[in-house]
Amino acid sequence: MSQQVAQGLEIAAVALVFTLTVLYLAQRQRISFRYTMGWLTLCVISAFTGLLIPLIKPLAAKLQLDAFALIGASAIIILLALCIQLSISISGMQKQVQQLNEDLALQKKVVEDIHAASK
């Protein structure tokens, strides 16, 4: 077995372990379905790129990169995309929490005014 094949299998094995971890967390409802799908997509891409190193080598050669550098760069790009998506989600949730707090403050003021008027 060549070193490339062995490294490809190692990458696939790590991706499989990560996949099982994501599925475990999803089953325990520690991460939502949307994020589970994002992480599983990353796992699948990682596993396939690890196994398809012989097919990736020509593209890497054209880009004057090592095959593993190309795989690493691809993984980093996907992780950055996930981070951006998570940042967008968190920002949306922060806006929702702020809006809820403002609505609650207004409702509290109305209740206090009604209570003060009834005295």
C-alpha positions in Angstrom: 0.0 0.0 0.0 1.4 3.3 -1.0 1.9 6.2 1.4 -0.8 8.2 -0.4 -3.4 5.5 -0.1 -2.5 5.0 3.6 -2.9 8.7 4.2 -6.2 8.8 2.3 -7.5 6.0 4.4 -6.4 7.8 7.6 -8.2 10.9 6.5 -11.3 8.8 5.7 -11.1 7.1 9.1 -10.8 10.5 11.0 -13.8 11.8 9.0 -15.8 8.7 10.0 -15.0 9.2 13.6 -16.0 12.8 13.3 -19.2 11.8 11.6 -20.0 9.4 14.4 -19.4 12.2 16.9 -21.7 14.6 15.1 -24.4 12.0 14.8 -24.1 11.2 18.6 -24.4 14.9 19.4 -27.4 15.3 17.0 -29.1 12.2 18.6 -28.6 13.8 22.1 -30.1 17.0 20.6 -26.9 19.0 21.5 -26.8 20.5 17.9 -29.7 21.3 15.6 -30.6 19.5 12.4 -29.3 22.4 10.3 -25.9 22.4 11.9 -25.8 18.6 11.9 -26.2 18.7 8.1 -23.4 21.3 7.7 -21.0 19.2 9.8 -22.0 16.0 8.1 -21.4 17.7 4.7 -17.9 18.6 5.9 -17.3 15.0 7.0 -18.4 13.5 3.7 -16.3 16.0 1.7 -13.3 15.2 3.9 -13.8 11.5 3.6 -14.1 11.6 -0.2 -11.3 13.9 -0.8 -9.1 11.7 1.4 -10.0 8.7 -0.7 -9.8 10.5 -4.1 -6.2 11.8 -3.6 -5.1 10.2 -6.9 -7.7 12.1 -8.7 -6.9 15.3 -6.9 -3.2 15.2 -7.7 -3.5 16.5 -11.3 -5.6 19.5 -10.1 -3.1 20.1 -7.3 -0.2 19.9 -9.7 -1.9 22.5 -12.0 -2.3 24.8 -8.9 1.3 24.0 -7.9 0.2 22.6 -4.6 0.6 19.3 -2.8 -2.5 17.2 -2.9 -2.8 17.4 0.9 -2.4 21.1 0.9 -5.3 21.3 -1.6 -7.4 19.1 0.7 -6.4 21.2 3.7 -7.3 24.4 1.9 -10.6 23.0 0.8 -11.4 22.0 4.4 -10.4 25.4 5.7 -12.7 27.1 3.2 -15.6 24.9 4.2 -14.9 25.6 7.9 -14.8 29.3 7.2 -18.2 29.0 5.4 -19.6 27.2 8.4 -18.2 29.8 10.7 -19.8 32.6 8.7 -23.1 30.8 8.6 -22.9 30.3 12.4 -22.1 34.0 12.9 -25.1 34.9 10.8 -27.4 32.6 12.9 -26.0 34.0 16.2 -26.4 37.6 15.0 -30.0 36.8 14.1 -30.7 35.3 17.5 -29.2 38.3 19.2 -31.5 40.6 17.2 -34.5 38.4 18.2 -33.5 38.5 21.9 -33.1 42.2 21.8 -36.5 42.6 20.1 -38.1 40.3 22.7 -36.5 42.3 25.6 -37.8 45.5 24.1 -41.3 44.0 23.7 -41.2 42.7 27.2 -40.2 46.1 28.6 -43.0 47.7 26.7 -45.5 45.1 28.0 -44.2 45.5 31.5 -44.6 49.3 31.2 -48.2 48.9 30.0 -49.0 46.5 32.9 -47.4 48.9 35.4 -49.4 51.8 34.0 -52.7 49.8 34.2 -51.9 48.7 37.7 -51.0 52.3 38.8 -54.2 53.7 37.1 -56.4 51.2 39.0 -55.1 52.3 42.4 
